[in-house]
């Protein structure tokens, strides 16, 4: 959830009765500043320019212990991957969280998610490795997945340097980043490492079919729309892309043997049903999974933890799950 400006006013959108009042205000703000991708905006570069102009927050960034940017090795034959490492202020061993940002595989980056990663670092007392994976349509599926896994594997090799005492390794992401986190967890299982303590997914996109009741019920009026998602999937997969591939649609994968999962879903989000279905499928496969369902919330609400009480509470629950991973 990228940083956004504080609101002045915002018109009530469709479905205001289903959102908590404070959430309605913020959903309208986000809808006003977010590029109309798949509608008036069809060029990825233009969408990035619009979002960069809109994304700003008052005040300084939340303080953490230390922040450093550096490259890590990319997949074979691919360029290095920029990462930004956030360290908590408190000394001692800490979990390491590899964070994959959202943005429909097209938008987002280290700067847009700086406040989000700082907030997670502070709340969980964790080292957070924010990954600047390659974006579509310039780099389509499976390139972002391979970048996500390469960064995860690098973190697994450097746990003592990152979190100290080889603490637990968590892969996390929101929206498209949740998709990549789930796909990276599949690769960690299938490629025999690194061992994961948890996959932490916030309102993840997990099925390219986009055929659920929440897609229909929440298609409009809650900031993220079904039209946005249709365009994002088209950019990510490209013409003739295989949306049924388990690394593109992790909900369709065999899930036995995966790391436990903590999944945050929002009731007024087109992606709600697939996140909840993923939890049910994991449990059916014998994998521990938590469904932190927030009925009156919208896509991206945890990124507003500094101004939205429900987002702050959800961030605290997520941080607790990272601090003490599921058995």
C-alpha positions in Angstrom: 0.0 0.0 0.0 1.9 3.1 -1.1 2.0 6.4 0.8 -0.9 8.7 0.0 -1.7 12.3 0.8 -4.0 13.3 3.6 -7.5 13.9 2.5 -9.4 17.2 2.4 -12.8 15.9 1.2 -14.0 12.9 -0.6 -17.3 11.9 -2.2 -19.0 8.9 -1.0 -18.7 6.1 -3.5 -21.0 3.2 -4.2 -21.5 0.8 -1.3 -20.7 3.3 1.4 -23.0 1.3 3.8 -20.6 -1.7 3.8 -17.5 0.2 4.7 -16.7 1.5 8.1 -17.0 5.3 8.1 -13.3 6.1 8.4 -12.6 3.5 5.8 -15.0 5.1 3.3 -13.2 8.4 3.6 -9.9 6.8 2.8 -11.2 4.5 0.0 -12.5 7.6 -1.7 -9.2 9.4 -1.3 -7.3 6.5 -2.8 -9.7 6.2 -5.7 -9.3 9.9 -6.4 -5.4 9.8 -6.7 -4.9 6.3 -8.1 -4.4 6.1 -11.9 -7.5 4.9 -13.8 -5.6 1.9 -15.2 -7.6 -0.1 -17.7 -9.8 2.9 -18.3 -8.4 6.4 -19.2 -4.8 5.1 -18.5 -3.6 2.2 -20.5 0.2 2.9 -20.5 2.3 1.5 -17.7 4.8 4.4 -17.7 2.0 7.0 -17.5 0.4 5.1 -14.6 3.7 5.2 -12.8 4.1 8.9 -13.3 0.6 9.6 -12.0 1.1 7.5 -8.9 4.5 9.1 -8.2 3.0 12.5 -8.3 0.2 11.5 -6.0 2.2 9.5 -3.4 3.4 11.8 -0.6 2.9 11.9 3.1 3.3 14.7 5.6 6.1 14.6 8.2 9.2 12.6 8.2 9.4 8.8 7.8 8.9 6.6 10.9 12.3 6.1 12.5 13.9 2.7 12.5 17.4 1.5 13.6 19.1 1.7 10.2 18.3 1.7 6.5 20.6 0.6 3.7 20.2 0.1 0.0 22.2 -2.5 -2.0 21.9 -5.0 -4.8 21.5 -8.8 -4.4 22.1 -11.4 -7.1 19.2 -11.8 -9.5 18.1 -15.1 -11.2 20.6 -16.6 -13.6 21.1 -14.4 -16.6 19.1 -11.5 -15.0 20.3 -8.3 -13.5 20.9 -7.8 -9.8 17.9 -6.9 -7.7 17.9 -3.7 -5.6 16.8 -4.2 -2.0 16.4 -1.9 0.9 17.1 -3.4 4.4 15.4 -1.9 7.4 16.8 -2.8 10.8 14.9 -2.3 14.1 16.3 0.0 16.8 16.4 -2.7 19.5 19.5 -4.9 19.4 19.5 -8.7 19.4 18.1 -11.5 17.3 15.1 -10.6 15.1 12.9 -12.2 12.4 13.8 -11.4 8.8 10.9 -10.5 6.6 11.4 -10.5 2.8 8.7 -8.0 1.6 7.2 -7.9 -1.9 5.4 -4.7 -2.6 2.0 -4.4 -4.3 1.0 -2.5 -7.4 -0.4 -5.1 -9.8 3.1 -6.3 -10.9 3.2 -2.9 -12.8 3.5 -0.2 -10.1 5.3 0.4 -6.8 8.9 0.2 -5.7 11.2 0.8 -2.7 10.3 4.5 -2.3 6.5 4.0 -2.6 6.6 1.4 0.1 9.2 3.0 2.4 6.7 4.0 5.1 5.0 0.6 5.0 8.2 -1.3 5.5 9.3 1.1 8.3 6.0 0.5 10.0 6.4 -3.3 9.7 10.0 -3.1 11.0 8.9 -1.1 14.0 5.7 -3.1 14.8 7.3 -6.6 14.4 10.8 -5.8 15.7 11.9 -7.4 12.4 14.6 -6.8 9.8 12.6 -6.1 6.6 14.2 -6.7 3.2 12.1 -4.7 0.7 12.6 -6.1 -2.8 12.5 -4.0 -6.0 11.6 -6.8 -8.4 11.3 -6.3 -12.1 7.9 -4.9 -13.2 5.5 -5.8 -16.0 4.9 -5.3 -18.9 8.7 -4.9 -19.4 9.3 -8.1 -17.4 6.3 -10.4 -17.4 5.5 -13.6 -15.6 7.6 -15.5 -14.4 10.4 -12.9 -14.1 8.9 -11.1 -11.0 8.4 -14.5 -9.4 12.0 -15.5 -10.0 13.2 -12.2 -8.7 11.2 -12.7 -5.5 12.6 -16.2 -5.0 16.2 -15.0 -5.7 15.8 -12.3 -3.0 14.3 -14.8 -0.6 17.1 -17.3 -1.2 19.7 -14.5 -0.7 18.1 -13.6 2.6 18.1 -17.2 3.6 21.8 -17.4 3.0 22.5 -14.3 5.1 20.1 -14.7 8.1 22.9 -14.3 10.6 24.0 -11.0 9.0 20.4 -9.8 8.7 18.4 -10.9 11.7 21.1 -12.4 13.9 21.4 -15.9 15.2 19.7 -17.3 12.1 16.3 -16.2 13.3 13.0 -17.1 11.5 12.6 -16.2 7.8 9.2 -14.8 6.7 8.1 -14.0 3.1 5.4 -11.3 3.0 3.6 -9.2 0.5 0.4 -7.3 -0.2 -1.9 -7.6 -3.3 0.4 -8.5 -6.3 3.2 -8.8 -3.7 1.1 -11.3 -1.9 0.9 -13.3 -5.1 4.7 -13.2 -5.4 5.2 -14.1 -1.8 2.9 -17.2 -2.2 4.7 -18.2 -5.4 8.1 -17.7 -3.7 6.9 -20.0 -0.9 6.0 -22.6 -3.5 9.5 -22.3 -5.0 11.1 -22.5 -1.6 9.3 -25.8 -1.0 10.0 -27.2 -4.5 13.7 -26.1 -4.7 14.5 -27.3 -1.2 14.9 -24.0 0.6 15.3 -21.7 2.2 13.1 -22.9 5.1 10.3 -20.5 5.9 8.6 -19.8 9.2 5.7 -18.0 7.7 4.1 -16.6 4.6 2.3 -13.4 5.5 -0.1 -12.3 2.8 -2.2 -9.1 2.8 -5.2 -9.2 0.5 -3.3 -11.3 -2.1 -4.1 -11.8 -5.7 -4.0 -15.6 -6.1 -6.1 -16.6 -9.1 -6.0 -15.2 -12.6 -9.5 -16.4 -13.3 -11.1 -13.5 -11.3 -14.3 -15.5 -11.0 -15.5 -15.1 -7.4 -18.5 -13.5 -5.7 -16.2 -10.8 -4.2 -15.1 -9.8 -7.7 -18.7 -9.2 -8.7 -19.9 -7.7 -5.4 -16.9 -5.4 -5.0 -16.2 -4.6 -8.6 -16.7 -0.8 -8.1 -16.8 1.7 -5.3 -14.1 0.4 -3.0 -10.9 2.0 -4.6 -9.5 -1.1 -6.3 -11.8 -2.2 -9.1 -12.3 -5.3 -11.1 -11.3 -3.2 -14.2 -8.0 -2.4 -12.5 -7.3 -6.0 -11.8 -8.2 -7.1 -15.3 -5.6 -4.6 -16.7 -3.0 -5.6 -14.2 -3.3 -9.3 -15.0 -3.1 -8.5 -18.7 0.1 -6.6 -18.2 1.6 -9.4 -16.0 0.7 -12.3 -18.2 0.9 -10.8 -21.6 -0.9 -12.1 -24.7 -1.3 -15.9 -24.4 0.1 -15.9 -20.9 -0.7 -19.0 -18.8 -2.8 -17.7 -15.9 -3.4 -21.2 -14.8 0.2 -21.9 -14.0 0.5 -22.5 -10.2 3.2 -19.8 -9.9 0.8 -17.3 -11.5 -2.2 -18.5 -9.6 -1.0 -20.1 -6.4 -4.5 -20.9 -5.3 -4.4 -23.6 -8.0 -1.2 -25.2 -6.8 -0.7 -28.2 -4.7 -0.2 -26.7 -1.2 1.0 -29.6 0.9 4.3 -29.0 2.6 4.1 -25.2 2.5 5.1 -22.8 5.3 2.2 -21.8 7.6 0.3 -18.7 6.4 -1.2 -15.6 7.9 -3.7 -14.0 5.5 -5.3 -10.7 5.9 -8.5 -10.2 3.8 -10.9 -7.2 3.5 -14.6 -7.7 3.0 -14.9 -4.8 0.5 -12.1 -6.0 -1.8 -12.5 -7.9 -5.1 -9.7 -10.2 -4.0 -11.4 -11.1 -0.7 -12.7 -14.5 -1.7 -9.5 -15.9 -3.2 -7.5 -15.0 0.0 -10.0 -16.8 2.1 -10.1 -19.7 -0.3 -6.3 -20.0 0.0 -6.6 -20.3 3.8 -9.2 -23.1 3.4 -7.1 -24.9 0.8 -4.0 -24.7 3.0 -5.9 -26.2 5.9 -7.2 -28.9 3.7 -3.6 -29.7 2.7 -2.6 -29.9 6.4 -0.9 -26.5 6.5 -1.6 -24.2 9.5 -3.3 -21.0 8.2 -5.0 -18.0 9.8 -7.7 -15.9 8.1 -7.6 -12.4 9.6 -10.8 -11.3 7.9 -11.8 -7.6 8.2 -15.4 -7.2 6.9 -15.7 -3.4 6.8 -12.3 -2.8 5.2 -11.0 -2.2 1.7 -8.0 -3.3 -0.3 -4.8 -1.7 1.0 -6.2 -0.6 4.4 -3.3 -1.9 6.5 -1.0 0.5 4.7 -3.0 3.3 6.4 -2.1 2.1 9.9 -1.0 5.6 10.9 -4.4 7.1 10.3 -6.9 4.2 10.2 -7.6 2.4 13.6 -8.6 -0.8 11.9 -5.4 -0.7 9.8 -3.3 -0.1 13.0 -5.0 -3.1 14.7 -4.4 -5.4 11.7 -0.8 -4.3 11.5 -0.4 -5.2 15.2 -1.9 -8.6 14.7 0.3 -9.2 11.7 3.4 -8.1 13.6 2.5 -10.5 16.4 2.2 -13.4 13.9 5.7 -12.5 12.5 7.2 -12.3 16.0 5.9 -15.7 17.0 5.3 -17.7 13.8 2.6 -20.4 13.7 3.7 -23.9 14.7 
